[in-house]
Amino acid sequence: MIDFTKEIKPSKHFRNTWLRKWNWDMNELRSSLMRAEVKNIGKTKYEAYIKDKKGSRKIIFVYNGDEIFIITGGEGK
């Protein structure tokens, strides 16, 4: 089980592109991850799917037990 209260570290790419485009701060990112549908795609890699009024979003991250490192994001319709 993923503990979303751990430290979240976004990559430079995610911070400069997706967080700016979505106009999110770290609190919004954390709350979105808490309500997301999360799927395991590797040993420590996960995909989180978030649906809201503006469409759907996908966040790919790595969780190693100590921190959540956000690799990248994406949008859907």
Jmol script that loads the backbone (N, CA, C; Angstrom):
load data "model"
ATOM      1  N   MET A   1       0.834  -1.179   0.000  1.00  0.00           N
ATOM      2  CA  MET A   1       0.000   0.000   0.000  1.00  0.00           C
ATOM      3  C   MET A   1       0.882   1.248   0.000  1.00  0.00           C
ATOM      4  N   ILE A   2       0.490   2.224  -0.759  1.00  0.00           N
ATOM      5  CA  ILE A   2       1.290   3.443  -0.899  1.00  0.00           C
ATOM      6  C   ILE A   2       0.854   4.452   0.145  1.00  0.00           C
ATOM      7  N   ASP A   3       1.838   5.010   0.845  1.00  0.00           N
ATOM      8  CA  ASP A   3       1.583   6.024   1.866  1.00  0.00           C
ATOM      9  C   ASP A   3       1.808   7.401   1.243  1.00  0.00           C
ATOM     10  N   PHE A   4       0.722   8.084   0.888  1.00  0.00           N
ATOM     11  CA  PHE A   4       0.836   9.380   0.226  1.00  0.00           C
ATOM     12  C   PHE A   4       1.142  10.517   1.192  1.00  0.00           C
ATOM     13  N   THR A   5       1.359  10.203   2.477  1.00  0.00           N
ATOM     14  CA  THR A   5       1.792  11.231   3.416  1.00  0.00           C
ATOM     15  C   THR A   5       3.307  11.390   3.408  1.00  0.00           C
ATOM     16  N   LYS A   6       4.004  10.489   2.731  1.00  0.00           N
ATOM     17  CA  LYS A   6       5.464  10.585   2.606  1.00  0.00           C
ATOM     18  C   LYS A   6       5.838  11.776   1.728  1.00  0.00           C
ATOM     19  N   GLU A   7       7.115  12.111   1.713  1.00  0.00           N
ATOM     20  CA  GLU A   7       7.601  13.244   0.921  1.00  0.00           C
ATOM     21  C   GLU A   7       7.394  12.993  -0.575  1.00  0.00           C
ATOM     22  N   ILE A   8       6.884  14.015  -1.268  1.00  0.00           N
ATOM     23  CA  ILE A   8       6.682  13.938  -2.712  1.00  0.00           C
ATOM     24  C   ILE A   8       7.722  14.814  -3.387  1.00  0.00           C
ATOM     25  N   LYS A   9       8.491  14.209  -4.305  1.00  0.00           N
ATOM     26  CA  LYS A   9       9.508  14.940  -5.054  1.00  0.00           C
ATOM     27  C   LYS A   9       9.183  14.868  -6.541  1.00  0.00           C
ATOM     28  N   PRO A  10       8.741  15.971  -7.128  1.00  0.00           N
ATOM     29  CA  PRO A  10       8.486  15.954  -8.576  1.00  0.00           C
ATOM     30  C   PRO A  10       9.785  16.148  -9.355  1.00  0.00           C
ATOM     31  N   SER A  11       9.881  15.504 -10.510  1.00  0.00           N
ATOM     32  CA  SER A  11      11.043  15.715 -11.372  1.00  0.00           C
ATOM     33  C   SER A  11      10.975  17.129 -11.935  1.00  0.00           C
ATOM     34  N   LYS A  12      12.088  17.601 -12.429  1.00  0.00           N
ATOM     35  CA  LYS A  12      12.138  18.944 -13.011  1.00  0.00           C
ATOM     36  C   LYS A  12      11.184  19.038 -14.201  1.00  0.00           C
ATOM     37  N   HIS A  13      11.149  18.004 -15.023  1.00  0.00           N
ATOM     38  CA  HIS A  13      10.256  17.976 -16.182  1.00  0.00           C
ATOM     39  C   HIS A  13       8.790  18.071 -15.741  1.00  0.00           C
ATOM     40  N   PHE A  14       8.388  17.269 -14.756  1.00  0.00           N
ATOM     41  CA  PHE A  14       7.000  17.283 -14.284  1.00  0.00           C
ATOM     42  C   PHE A  14       6.648  18.638 -13.679  1.00  0.00           C
ATOM     43  N   ARG A  15       7.548  19.169 -12.878  1.00  0.00           N
ATOM     44  CA  ARG A  15       7.306  20.463 -12.223  1.00  0.00           C
ATOM     45  C   ARG A  15       7.169  21.589 -13.236  1.00  0.00           C
ATOM     46  N   ASN A  16       8.038  21.621 -14.245  1.00  0.00           N
ATOM     47  CA  ASN A  16       8.052  22.725 -15.200  1.00  0.00           C
ATOM     48  C   ASN A  16       6.990  22.610 -16.288  1.00  0.00           C
ATOM     49  N   THR A  17       6.483  21.420 -16.552  1.00  0.00           N
ATOM     50  CA  THR A  17       5.478  21.282 -17.605  1.00  0.00           C
ATOM     51  C   THR A  17       4.091  21.034 -17.019  1.00  0.00           C
ATOM     52  N   TRP A  18       3.888  19.888 -16.386  1.00  0.00           N
ATOM     53  CA  TRP A  18       2.538  19.496 -15.987  1.00  0.00           C
ATOM     54  C   TRP A  18       2.006  20.282 -14.809  1.00  0.00           C
ATOM     55  N   LEU A  19       2.792  20.513 -13.770  1.00  0.00           N
ATOM     56  CA  LEU A  19       2.284  21.271 -12.626  1.00  0.00           C
ATOM     57  C   LEU A  19       1.925  22.697 -13.034  1.00  0.00           C
ATOM     58  N   ARG A  20       2.710  23.290 -13.907  1.00  0.00           N
ATOM     59  CA  ARG A  20       2.395  24.642 -14.396  1.00  0.00           C
ATOM     60  C   ARG A  20       1.144  24.633 -15.269  1.00  0.00           C
ATOM     61  N   LYS A  21       1.069  23.666 -16.179  1.00  0.00           N
ATOM     62  CA  LYS A  21      -0.077  23.598 -17.082  1.00  0.00           C
ATOM     63  C   LYS A  21      -1.372  23.364 -16.308  1.00  0.00           C
ATOM     64  N   TRP A  22      -1.332  22.480 -15.318  1.00  0.00           N
ATOM     65  CA  TRP A  22      -2.514  22.162 -14.529  1.00  0.00           C
ATOM     66  C   TRP A  22      -2.764  23.197 -13.432  1.00  0.00           C
ATOM     67  N   ASN A  23      -1.816  24.085 -13.181  1.00  0.00           N
ATOM     68  CA  ASN A  23      -1.917  25.115 -12.146  1.00  0.00           C
ATOM     69  C   ASN A  23      -2.127  24.482 -10.764  1.00  0.00           C
ATOM     70  N   TRP A  24      -1.320  23.472 -10.470  1.00  0.00           N
ATOM     71  CA  TRP A  24      -1.387  22.758  -9.197  1.00  0.00           C
ATOM     72  C   TRP A  24      -0.217  23.156  -8.324  1.00  0.00           C
ATOM     73  N   ASP A  25      -0.412  23.078  -6.999  1.00  0.00           N
ATOM     74  CA  ASP A  25       0.693  23.172  -6.060  1.00  0.00           C
ATOM     75  C   ASP A  25       0.891  21.777  -5.445  1.00  0.00           C
ATOM     76  N   MET A  26       1.793  21.660  -4.495  1.00  0.00           N
ATOM     77  CA  MET A  26       2.096  20.349  -3.930  1.00  0.00           C
ATOM     78  C   MET A  26       0.911  19.772  -3.142  1.00  0.00           C
ATOM     79  N   ASN A  27       0.122  20.630  -2.503  1.00  0.00           N
ATOM     80  CA  ASN A  27      -1.047  20.141  -1.757  1.00  0.00           C
ATOM     81  C   ASN A  27      -2.097  19.556  -2.693  1.00  0.00           C
ATOM     82  N   GLU A  28      -2.343  20.215  -3.815  1.00  0.00           N
ATOM     83  CA  GLU A  28      -3.289  19.691  -4.799  1.00  0.00           C
ATOM     84  C   GLU A  28      -2.791  18.390  -5.406  1.00  0.00           C
ATOM     85  N   LEU A  29      -1.485  18.307  -5.637  1.00  0.00           N
ATOM     86  CA  LEU A  29      -0.894  17.082  -6.173  1.00  0.00           C
ATOM     87  C   LEU A  29      -1.091  15.925  -5.195  1.00  0.00           C
ATOM     88  N   ARG A  30      -0.826  16.162  -3.926  1.00  0.00           N
ATOM     89  CA  ARG A  30      -0.981  15.122  -2.904  1.00  0.00           C
ATOM     90  C   ARG A  30      -2.438  14.675  -2.793  1.00  0.00           C
ATOM     91  N   SER A  31      -3.373  15.620  -2.745  1.00  0.00           N
ATOM     92  CA  SER A  31      -4.784  15.247  -2.617  1.00  0.00           C
ATOM     93  C   SER A  31      -5.276  14.510  -3.858  1.00  0.00           C
ATOM     94  N   SER A  32      -4.778  14.889  -5.039  1.00  0.00           N
ATOM     95  CA  SER A  32      -5.147  14.182  -6.263  1.00  0.00           C
ATOM     96  C   SER A  32      -4.625  12.752  -6.252  1.00  0.00           C
ATOM     97  N   LEU A  33      -3.402  12.558  -5.774  1.00  0.00           N
ATOM     98  CA  LEU A  33      -2.851  11.207  -5.690  1.00  0.00           C
ATOM     99  C   LEU A  33      -3.629  10.352  -4.689  1.00  0.00           C
ATOM    100  N   MET A  34      -4.106  10.958  -3.609  1.00  0.00           N
ATOM    101  CA  MET A  34      -4.853  10.205  -2.596  1.00  0.00           C
ATOM    102  C   MET A  34      -6.178   9.683  -3.137  1.00  0.00           C
ATOM    103  N   ARG A  35      -6.803  10.408  -4.063  1.00  0.00           N
ATOM    104  CA  ARG A  35      -8.097   9.970  -4.593  1.00  0.00           C
ATOM    105  C   ARG A  35      -7.974   9.298  -5.959  1.00  0.00           C
ATOM    106  N   ALA A  36      -6.765   9.063  -6.425  1.00  0.00           N
ATOM    107  CA  ALA A  36      -6.532   8.485  -7.753  1.00  0.00           C
ATOM    108  C   ALA A  36      -6.665   6.966  -7.733  1.00  0.00           C
ATOM    109  N   GLU A  37      -6.916   6.426  -8.923  1.00  0.00           N
ATOM    110  CA  GLU A  37      -6.865   4.980  -9.136  1.00  0.00           C
ATOM    111  C   GLU A  37      -5.416   4.650  -9.477  1.00  0.00           C
ATOM    112  N   VAL A  38      -4.756   3.853  -8.650  1.00  0.00           N
ATOM    113  CA  VAL A  38      -3.326   3.578  -8.797  1.00  0.00           C
ATOM    114  C   VAL A  38      -3.122   2.143  -9.271  1.00  0.00           C
ATOM    115  N   LYS A  39      -2.265   1.992 -10.300  1.00  0.00           N
ATOM    116  CA  LYS A  39      -1.930   0.672 -10.836  1.00  0.00           C
ATOM    117  C   LYS A  39      -0.417   0.482 -10.787  1.00  0.00           C
ATOM    118  N   ASN A  40      -0.003  -0.706 -10.410  1.00  0.00           N
ATOM    119  CA  ASN A  40       1.410  -1.053 -10.373  1.00  0.00           C
ATOM    120  C   ASN A  40       1.846  -1.467 -11.771  1.00  0.00           C
ATOM    121  N   ILE A  41       2.919  -0.854 -12.297  1.00  0.00           N
ATOM    122  CA  ILE A  41       3.412  -1.193 -13.634  1.00  0.00           C
ATOM    123  C   ILE A  41       4.848  -1.696 -13.612  1.00  0.00           C
ATOM    124  N   GLY A  42       5.377  -1.925 -12.445  1.00  0.00           N
ATOM    125  CA  GLY A  42       6.737  -2.426 -12.308  1.00  0.00           C
ATOM    126  C   GLY A  42       7.005  -2.745 -10.847  1.00  0.00           C
ATOM    127  N   LYS A  43       8.261  -2.985 -10.516  1.00  0.00           N
ATOM    128  CA  LYS A  43       8.604  -3.332  -9.137  1.00  0.00           C
ATOM    129  C   LYS A  43       8.294  -2.178  -8.184  1.00  0.00           C
ATOM    130  N   THR A  44       8.670  -0.959  -8.564  1.00  0.00           N
ATOM    131  CA  THR A  44       8.403   0.209  -7.722  1.00  0.00           C
ATOM    132  C   THR A  44       7.732   1.345  -8.501  1.00  0.00           C
ATOM    133  N   LYS A  45       7.356   1.098  -9.753  1.00  0.00           N
ATOM    134  CA  LYS A  45       6.757   2.133 -10.597  1.00  0.00           C
ATOM    135  C   LYS A  45       5.241   1.980 -10.632  1.00  0.00           C
ATOM    136  N   TYR A  46       4.556   3.119 -10.567  1.00  0.00           N
ATOM    137  CA  TYR A  46       3.096   3.132 -10.522  1.00  0.00           C
ATOM    138  C   TYR A  46       2.539   4.178 -11.475  1.00  0.00           C
ATOM    139  N   GLU A  47       1.275   3.967 -11.885  1.00  0.00           N
ATOM    140  CA  GLU A  47       0.514   4.949 -12.650  1.00  0.00           C
ATOM    141  C   GLU A  47      -0.709   5.327 -11.834  1.00  0.00           C
ATOM    142  N   ALA A  48      -0.961   6.620 -11.734  1.00  0.00           N
ATOM    143  CA  ALA A  48      -2.143   7.116 -11.034  1.00  0.00           C
ATOM    144  C   ALA A  48      -3.034   7.805 -12.051  1.00  0.00           C
ATOM    145  N   TYR A  49      -4.314   7.429 -12.067  1.00  0.00           N
ATOM    146  CA  TYR A  49      -5.292   8.012 -12.982  1.00  0.00           C
ATOM    147  C   TYR A  49      -6.253   8.878 -12.177  1.00  0.00           C
ATOM    148  N   ILE A  50      -6.354  10.144 -12.558  1.00  0.00           N
ATOM    149  CA  ILE A  50      -7.196  11.102 -11.863  1.00  0.00           C
ATOM    150  C   ILE A  50      -8.230  11.639 -12.843  1.00  0.00           C
ATOM    151  N   LYS A  51      -9.490  11.620 -12.446  1.00  0.00           N
ATOM    152  CA  LYS A  51     -10.551  12.185 -13.276  1.00  0.00           C
ATOM    153  C   LYS A  51     -11.113  13.406 -12.556  1.00  0.00           C
ATOM    154  N   ASP A  52     -11.296  14.499 -13.300  1.00  0.00           N
ATOM    155  CA  ASP A  52     -11.925  15.688 -12.749  1.00  0.00           C
ATOM    156  C   ASP A  52     -12.763  16.369 -13.823  1.00  0.00           C
ATOM    157  N   LYS A  53     -13.241  17.551 -13.544  1.00  0.00           N
ATOM    158  CA  LYS A  53     -14.124  18.264 -14.463  1.00  0.00           C
ATOM    159  C   LYS A  53     -13.444  18.620 -15.787  1.00  0.00           C
ATOM    160  N   LYS A  54     -12.133  18.796 -15.758  1.00  0.00           N
ATOM    161  CA  LYS A  54     -11.394  19.213 -16.951  1.00  0.00           C
ATOM    162  C   LYS A  54     -10.929  18.036 -17.806  1.00  0.00           C
ATOM    163  N   GLY A  55     -11.185  16.817 -17.382  1.00  0.00           N
ATOM    164  CA  GLY A  55     -10.750  15.638 -18.127  1.00  0.00           C
ATOM    165  C   GLY A  55     -10.055  14.656 -17.207  1.00  0.00           C
ATOM    166  N   SER A  56      -9.160  13.875 -17.784  1.00  0.00           N
ATOM    167  CA  SER A  56      -8.418  12.915 -16.978  1.00  0.00           C
ATOM    168  C   SER A  56      -6.931  13.215 -17.066  1.00  0.00           C
ATOM    169  N   ARG A  57      -6.235  12.811 -16.017  1.00  0.00           N
ATOM    170  CA  ARG A  57      -4.791  13.023 -15.946  1.00  0.00           C
ATOM    171  C   ARG A  57      -4.132  11.734 -15.483  1.00  0.00           C
ATOM    172  N   LYS A  58      -2.899  11.528 -15.962  1.00  0.00           N
ATOM    173  CA  LYS A  58      -2.136  10.350 -15.565  1.00  0.00           C
ATOM    174  C   LYS A  58      -0.805  10.829 -15.010  1.00  0.00           C
ATOM    175  N   ILE A  59      -0.422  10.260 -13.882  1.00  0.00           N
ATOM    176  CA  ILE A  59       0.861  10.586 -13.252  1.00  0.00           C
ATOM    177  C   ILE A  59       1.625   9.288 -13.081  1.00  0.00           C
ATOM    178  N   ILE A  60       2.869   9.274 -13.541  1.00  0.00           N
ATOM    179  CA  ILE A  60       3.741   8.110 -13.385  1.00  0.00           C
ATOM    180  C   ILE A  60       4.761   8.447 -12.298  1.00  0.00           C
ATOM    181  N   PHE A  61       4.852   7.571 -11.298  1.00  0.00           N
ATOM    182  CA  PHE A  61       5.753   7.843 -10.175  1.00  0.00           C
ATOM    183  C   PHE A  61       6.403   6.563  -9.667  1.00  0.00           C
ATOM    184  N   VAL A  62       7.456   6.759  -8.878  1.00  0.00           N
ATOM    185  CA  VAL A  62       8.183   5.661  -8.240  1.00  0.00           C
ATOM    186  C   VAL A  62       8.008   5.822  -6.736  1.00  0.00           C
ATOM    187  N   TYR A  63       7.678   4.725  -6.069  1.00  0.00           N
ATOM    188  CA  TYR A  63       7.530   4.733  -4.615  1.00  0.00           C
ATOM    189  C   TYR A  63       8.446   3.675  -4.031  1.00  0.00           C
ATOM    190  N   ASN A  64       9.401   4.111  -3.201  1.00  0.00           N
ATOM    191  CA  ASN A  64      10.358   3.163  -2.631  1.00  0.00           C
ATOM    192  C   ASN A  64      10.168   2.960  -1.132  1.00  0.00           C
ATOM    193  N   GLY A  65       9.082   3.473  -0.574  1.00  0.00           N
ATOM    194  CA  GLY A  65       8.828   3.327   0.855  1.00  0.00           C
ATOM    195  C   GLY A  65       9.171   4.566   1.649  1.00  0.00           C
ATOM    196  N   ASP A  66      10.137   5.347   1.175  1.00  0.00           N
ATOM    197  CA  ASP A  66      10.553   6.557   1.878  1.00  0.00           C
ATOM    198  C   ASP A  66      10.012   7.825   1.230  1.00  0.00           C
ATOM    199  N   GLU A  67       9.913   7.808  -0.100  1.00  0.00           N
ATOM    200  CA  GLU A  67       9.462   8.999  -0.818  1.00  0.00           C
ATOM    201  C   GLU A  67       8.742   8.599  -2.100  1.00  0.00           C
ATOM    202  N   ILE A  68       8.017   9.560  -2.642  1.00  0.00           N
ATOM    203  CA  ILE A  68       7.316   9.396  -3.912  1.00  0.00           C
ATOM    204  C   ILE A  68       8.005  10.320  -4.908  1.00  0.00           C
ATOM    205  N   PHE A  69       8.617   9.740  -5.942  1.00  0.00           N
ATOM    206  CA  PHE A  69       9.295  10.531  -6.963  1.00  0.00           C
ATOM    207  C   PHE A  69       8.415  10.522  -8.212  1.00  0.00           C
ATOM    208  N   ILE A  70       7.911  11.691  -8.593  1.00  0.00           N
ATOM    209  CA  ILE A  70       7.029  11.816  -9.752  1.00  0.00           C
ATOM    210  C   ILE A  70       7.887  11.954 -10.997  1.00  0.00           C
ATOM    211  N   ILE A  71       7.722  11.050 -11.940  1.00  0.00           N
ATOM    212  CA  ILE A  71       8.508  11.054 -13.164  1.00  0.00           C
ATOM    213  C   ILE A  71       7.887  11.976 -14.205  1.00  0.00           C
ATOM    214  N   THR A  72       6.638  11.729 -14.551  1.00  0.00           N
ATOM    215  CA  THR A  72       5.994  12.528 -15.600  1.00  0.00           C
ATOM    216  C   THR A  72       4.479  12.440 -15.462  1.00  0.00           C
ATOM    217  N   GLY A  73       3.808  13.165 -16.321  1.00  0.00           N
ATOM    218  CA  GLY A  73       2.354  13.182 -16.331  1.00  0.00           C
ATOM    219  C   GLY A  73       1.825  13.171 -17.746  1.00  0.00           C
ATOM    220  N   GLY A  74       0.522  13.148 -17.877  1.00  0.00           N
ATOM    221  CA  GLY A  74      -0.114  13.172 -19.180  1.00  0.00           C
ATOM    222  C   GLY A  74      -1.581  13.513 -19.029  1.00  0.00           C
ATOM    223  N   GLU A  75      -2.216  13.828 -20.146  1.00  0.00           N
ATOM    224  CA  GLU A  75      -3.637  14.188 -20.139  1.00  0.00           C
ATOM    225  C   GLU A  75      -4.419  13.295 -21.068  1.00  0.00           C
ATOM    226  N   GLY A  76      -5.684  13.151 -20.753  1.00  0.00           N
ATOM    227  CA  GLY A  76      -6.617  12.441 -21.613  1.00  0.00           C
ATOM    228  C   GLY A  76      -7.841  13.297 -21.843  1.00  0.00           C
ATOM    229  N   LYS A  77      -8.827  12.741 -22.488  1.00  0.00           N
ATOM    230  CA  LYS A  77     -10.041  13.515 -22.759  1.00  0.00           C
ATOM    231  C   LYS A  77     -11.149  13.170 -21.817  1.00  0.00           C
TER     232      LYS A  77
END
end "model"
wireframe off; spacefill off
backbone 0.3
color backbone group
